[in-house]
Amino acid sequence: MLIFFFFLSLLFSHSLYSQTKIESDIETTLVNAKKGVYWALSNLGGKKAKFEKLLINNDMLIARVRIAKELNGVKIESTGYYNTNEVTIILYRSADSLIKDGYVKKGELEIYSDEE
């Protein structure tokens, strides 16, 4: 009976460790996706309507960021990567809130072109 409880506790502790590791990996992936969002918010200037950038650090892909300037706002899509995990955040911000928060100046989002 004692051996049964020993193996049961060993099995339970192993599954708990695996779950903790997965949770940690997902959290790191989410942090990388947030880095992409913050990068996008600080780089909204320019005349392109859409653009995409890859954020790379220490020879590892951290995030892929896509920015699309829409009528009266922007759409930011950031996919964070860590090991074999990826998490995508899609953020919609109106021009008014971007101006209010200081990310762009009034009139900046209306002046852009689709040319690369």
C-alpha positions as CSV (number, residue, x, y, z in Angstrom):
1,M,0.0,0.0,0.0
2,L,2.8,2.4,0.8
3,I,4.4,1.7,-2.6
4,F,1.1,2.6,-4.3
5,F,1.0,6.0,-2.6
6,F,4.6,6.6,-3.4
7,F,4.1,6.0,-7.1
8,L,0.9,8.0,-7.1
9,S,2.6,11.0,-5.5
10,L,5.5,10.6,-8.0
11,L,3.1,10.6,-10.9
12,F,1.2,13.6,-9.5
13,S,4.3,15.7,-8.9
14,H,5.6,15.0,-12.5
15,S,2.3,16.2,-14.0
16,L,2.4,19.3,-11.8
17,Y,5.9,20.1,-12.9
18,S,4.9,19.7,-16.6
19,Q,2.0,22.1,-16.1
20,T,4.2,24.6,-14.4
21,K,6.7,24.5,-17.3
22,I,4.0,25.0,-19.9
23,E,2.6,27.9,-17.9
24,S,6.0,29.5,-17.7
25,D,6.6,29.1,-21.4
26,I,3.2,30.7,-22.3
27,E,4.0,33.6,-19.9
28,T,7.3,34.2,-21.6
29,T,5.6,34.0,-25.1
30,L,3.0,36.6,-24.0
31,V,5.8,38.9,-22.7
32,N,7.4,38.7,-26.1
33,A,4.1,39.5,-27.9
34,K,3.7,42.5,-25.6
35,K,7.2,43.7,-26.6
36,G,6.0,43.7,-30.2
37,V,2.9,45.8,-29.2
38,Y,5.0,48.4,-27.4
39,W,7.5,48.6,-30.3
40,A,4.5,49.1,-32.7
41,L,3.0,51.9,-30.6
42,S,6.3,53.7,-30.5
43,N,6.9,53.4,-34.3
44,L,3.5,54.5,-35.8
45,G,5.1,57.4,-37.7
46,G,5.7,57.2,-41.4
47,K,3.6,57.2,-44.5
48,K,3.0,53.5,-45.1
49,A,-0.5,52.2,-44.6
50,K,0.7,48.7,-43.7
51,F,4.0,47.3,-42.6
52,E,5.5,44.3,-40.9
53,K,8.7,43.9,-38.8
54,L,10.4,41.0,-37.1
55,L,11.9,41.6,-33.6
56,I,15.1,39.5,-33.1
57,N,17.2,39.3,-30.0
58,N,20.2,37.0,-29.4
59,D,19.6,35.2,-32.7
60,M,16.1,34.3,-31.7
61,L,12.8,35.5,-33.1
62,I,11.0,37.4,-30.4
63,A,7.9,38.8,-32.2
64,R,6.4,39.5,-35.6
65,V,4.6,42.8,-35.7
66,R,2.0,43.9,-38.3
67,I,0.7,47.4,-38.3
68,A,-2.3,48.5,-40.5
69,K,-3.3,52.1,-40.4
70,E,-7.1,52.1,-40.8
71,L,-9.7,54.9,-41.1
72,N,-9.6,56.8,-37.7
73,G,-7.1,54.4,-36.1
74,V,-4.7,51.5,-36.3
75,K,-4.7,47.7,-36.0
76,I,-1.6,46.2,-34.4
77,E,-1.1,42.4,-34.6
78,S,1.9,41.1,-32.6
79,T,2.8,37.4,-32.4
80,G,5.3,36.5,-29.7
81,Y,7.5,33.5,-29.9
82,Y,9.3,31.3,-27.3
83,N,10.6,27.8,-28.1
84,T,7.8,26.1,-29.9
85,N,5.0,28.4,-28.5
86,E,3.4,31.4,-30.1
87,V,0.8,33.9,-28.8
88,T,-0.9,36.5,-30.9
89,I,-2.3,39.8,-29.6
90,I,-4.5,42.0,-31.8
91,L,-5.0,45.6,-30.6
92,Y,-7.3,48.2,-32.1
93,R,-6.6,51.8,-31.1
94,S,-8.6,54.8,-32.4
95,A,-6.8,57.9,-33.6
96,D,-8.2,59.9,-30.7
97,S,-6.8,57.6,-28.1
98,L,-3.4,57.5,-29.8
99,I,-3.3,61.3,-29.9
100,K,-4.5,61.5,-26.3
101,D,-1.8,59.0,-25.1
102,G,0.9,60.8,-27.1
103,Y,1.7,58.1,-29.6
104,V,0.9,60.2,-32.7
105,K,0.3,63.9,-33.4
106,K,-3.0,65.2,-34.7
107,G,-3.3,64.6,-38.5
108,E,-0.5,62.0,-38.7
109,L,-2.7,59.0,-39.3
110,E,-4.6,60.5,-42.1
111,I,-1.5,61.1,-44.3
112,Y,-0.2,57.8,-45.6
113,S,0.1,55.8,-48.8
114,D,-0.1,52.1,-49.6
115,E,3.2,52.1,-51.4
116,E,6.1,50.1,-50.0
